[in-house]
Amino acid sequence: MSNRRNFIKEFAAAAASVAAMTPLTAATGGEQDSPAKSPRPTYCNQRRWRLAFGLNGFESSENTFKNSFPIWEVLEFAQREGFEGIELVPNWPHKGMYLNPADEARIASLRGFFARYNLKVFSIQTFGQEAFQKDRGVRKGWVKRFADLASFAHKAGCECIGYWPMGKPGGQTVDQAIDSLVWSLREMGKIVSDEELTLGIEIEPPFFFNNSDHLIRILDAVNHPRVKAIYDPSHFDLLTGGRGKPHELVERIGVSRIGYIQFTDSDGTIFHGTSKHLPCGEGHIDIRASLETLWQGGFEGWFMIDAWTTRNPCDACHQGRLAVEAARRRW
């Protein structure tokens, strides 16, 4: 506990040495904070970890707390914070964010739009219960749809693509549904190899696949170098008993099998249908142990600060960035 408190103090203190800014306040009828005038942060030269944020936090805050986040203000905030990457969601800030992969002019325009804010689209989120249905024809239909999503992701400049196996298994047992999902993931593995992407899969406590053994069985059975797990401490926490030590599951899985990170804190409870997400330092997760496990294990790649269903996702992104930056400076 003392180590965790010390680390929280370290990354809180880092705000004094990093070009800090006042996080954007959600437009809830009150007055917004004025944007800070400080320059964009200058990060250390260490490039093993790259910082990103997700649009999912802003989408969910609007849906859950009825806040309002104009996209240009979100991207200006991200630019001031110094984020390098962004993860897209299908229907926010508007429906149809994922373009037809044949529409290369619009995809180029999308890339250019984010590039104006010094942001790279590093990943997109995908969902489809068809991937683990008993009927192989249904699974083939999903694989075909996924191929289009992966093609769009590649053309949008992504390095990763996320997949969430949420939904009902259509009367199958867990063993049968895992076999069905593994079949699809092997096909998806072929696709992401062709598109030069890493496929990250994430299971959550409310899903049909909802414990650490399920996740490990899936990864073991797929056994593909480009099909890996997404590490979200809030979910890994509940998958390991809600003890605040999700890094122990990372160690069990193996850091080499983590595709990318969706970083957050949690208090070990369920909120709005999934693990509660909190800004780093406001929950019971041993943040330092998570970061040290990833560093010592040789993780290289993207840290997406995950502000899902947080009231003020800007604040959550800001605090998450400080936590990761404190670790990068320390090591």
FENMO-V219357 format. One record per backbone hydrogen bond with DSSP energy under -1.0 kcal/mol. NH is the residue of the N-H (numbers start at 1). CO is the residue of the C=O. E is the energy in kcal/mol with one decimal. If there is no record, write none. Layout:
nh: [NH | NH]
co: [CO | CO]
e: [E | E]
//
This chain:
nh: [5 | 6 | 7 | 8 | 9 | 10 | 11 | 12 | 13 | 14 | 15 | 16 | 18 | 20 | 27 | 28 | 50 | 52 | 53 | 54 | 55 | 59 | 60 | 61 | 62 | 63 | 64 | 65 | 66 | 67 | 74 | 75 | 76 | 77 | 78 | 79 | 80 | 81 | 82 | 83 | 84 | 85 | 86 | 87 | 88 | 97 | 103 | 104 | 107 | 108 | 109 | 110 | 111 | 112 | 113 | 114 | 115 | 116 | 117 | 118 | 119 | 120 | 122 | 122 | 123 | 125 | 126 | 131 | 132 | 133 | 139 | 140 | 141 | 142 | 143 | 144 | 145 | 146 | 147 | 148 | 149 | 150 | 151 | 152 | 153 | 154 | 155 | 156 | 157 | 158 | 159 | 160 | 161 | 162 | 163 | 164 | 166 | 177 | 178 | 179 | 180 | 181 | 182 | 183 | 184 | 185 | 186 | 187 | 188 | 189 | 190 | 191 | 192 | 193 | 194 | 195 | 197 | 198 | 199 | 200 | 201 | 202 | 207 | 215 | 216 | 217 | 218 | 219 | 220 | 221 | 222 | 223 | 227 | 228 | 229 | 230 | 231 | 236 | 237 | 238 | 239 | 241 | 242 | 248 | 249 | 250 | 251 | 252 | 253 | 254 | 257 | 258 | 259 | 261 | 262 | 263 | 265 | 271 | 274 | 276 | 278 | 282 | 284 | 286 | 287 | 290 | 291 | 292 | 293 | 294 | 295 | 296 | 297 | 298 | 299 | 301 | 303 | 304 | 305 | 306 | 310 | 316 | 317 | 318 | 319 | 320 | 321 | 322 | 323 | 324 | 325 | 326 | 327 | 328 | 329 | 330 | 331]
co: [1 | 2 | 3 | 4 | 5 | 6 | 7 | 8 | 9 | 10 | 12 | 13 | 14 | 18 | 68 | 26 | 301 | 303 | 85 | 305 | 87 | 55 | 56 | 57 | 58 | 59 | 60 | 61 | 62 | 61 | 70 | 71 | 72 | 73 | 74 | 75 | 76 | 77 | 78 | 78 | 51 | 51 | 120 | 53 | 123 | 90 | 100 | 102 | 103 | 104 | 105 | 106 | 107 | 108 | 109 | 110 | 111 | 112 | 114 | 115 | 114 | 84 | 86 | 120 | 86 | 88 | 162 | 128 | 129 | 130 | 135 | 136 | 137 | 138 | 139 | 140 | 141 | 142 | 143 | 144 | 145 | 146 | 147 | 148 | 149 | 150 | 151 | 152 | 154 | 153 | 122 | 122 | 198 | 124 | 200 | 126 | 164 | 173 | 174 | 175 | 176 | 177 | 178 | 179 | 180 | 181 | 182 | 183 | 184 | 185 | 186 | 187 | 188 | 189 | 190 | 191 | 192 | 159 | 226 | 161 | 228 | 163 | 204 | 211 | 212 | 213 | 214 | 215 | 216 | 217 | 218 | 219 | 224 | 199 | 257 | 201 | 260 | 232 | 233 | 234 | 235 | 238 | 237 | 245 | 246 | 246 | 247 | 248 | 249 | 250 | 254 | 255 | 229 | 302 | 231 | 304 | 278 | 274 | 271 | 269 | 265 | 279 | 266 | 244 | 285 | 286 | 287 | 288 | 289 | 290 | 291 | 292 | 293 | 295 | 294 | 48 | 50 | 261 | 52 | 263 | 307 | 312 | 313 | 314 | 315 | 316 | 317 | 318 | 319 | 320 | 321 | 322 | 323 | 324 | 325 | 326 | 327]
e: [-2.4 | -2.5 | -2.4 | -2.4 | -2.2 | -2.1 | -2.6 | -1.9 | -2.5 | -1.3 | -1.1 | -1.9 | -1.8 | -1.3 | -1.3 | -1.5 | -2.8 | -3.1 | -1.4 | -1.1 | -2.4 | -2.4 | -2.7 | -1.7 | -1.9 | -2.1 | -2.9 | -2.2 | -1.1 | -1.2 | -1.9 | -2.4 | -2.1 | -2.3 | -2.3 | -2.2 | -2.3 | -2.2 | -1.2 | -2.0 | -2.4 | -1.6 | -2.1 | -2.0 | -2.2 | -2.5 | -2.4 | -1.8 | -1.9 | -2.4 | -1.8 | -2.3 | -2.6 | -2.4 | -2.2 | -1.9 | -2.3 | -1.4 | -1.7 | -2.3 | -1.8 | -2.5 | -1.6 | -1.0 | -1.1 | -1.4 | -1.5 | -1.4 | -1.6 | -1.3 | -1.8 | -2.8 | -1.9 | -1.8 | -2.6 | -2.2 | -2.0 | -3.3 | -2.1 | -1.3 | -1.9 | -3.0 | -2.0 | -2.4 | -2.6 | -2.6 | -2.3 | -2.0 | -1.3 | -2.7 | -1.9 | -2.5 | -2.2 | -2.9 | -2.6 | -2.0 | -2.0 | -2.8 | -2.6 | -2.1 | -2.3 | -2.7 | -2.9 | -1.9 | -1.7 | -2.9 | -2.2 | -1.6 | -2.8 | -2.3 | -1.5 | -1.6 | -2.7 | -1.8 | -1.9 | -2.0 | -2.8 | -1.8 | -3.2 | -2.5 | -2.5 | -1.8 | -2.1 | -1.8 | -2.5 | -2.7 | -2.3 | -2.5 | -2.8 | -2.3 | -2.5 | -2.6 | -1.6 | -3.0 | -2.8 | -2.4 | -2.1 | -2.6 | -2.1 | -1.4 | -2.3 | -1.2 | -3.1 | -1.7 | -1.2 | -1.3 | -2.4 | -1.6 | -2.8 | -3.2 | -2.2 | -2.0 | -3.2 | -2.5 | -2.6 | -2.4 | -2.5 | -3.4 | -1.1 | -2.9 | -2.4 | -2.2 | -2.9 | -2.2 | -1.8 | -1.9 | -2.4 | -2.9 | -2.4 | -2.1 | -2.5 | -3.0 | -1.7 | -1.5 | -2.8 | -3.1 | -3.2 | -2.9 | -2.8 | -2.7 | -1.9 | -1.8 | -2.6 | -2.5 | -2.6 | -2.3 | -2.4 | -2.0 | -1.9 | -2.2 | -2.9 | -2.4 | -1.5 | -2.4 | -2.3 | -1.8 | -2.2]
//
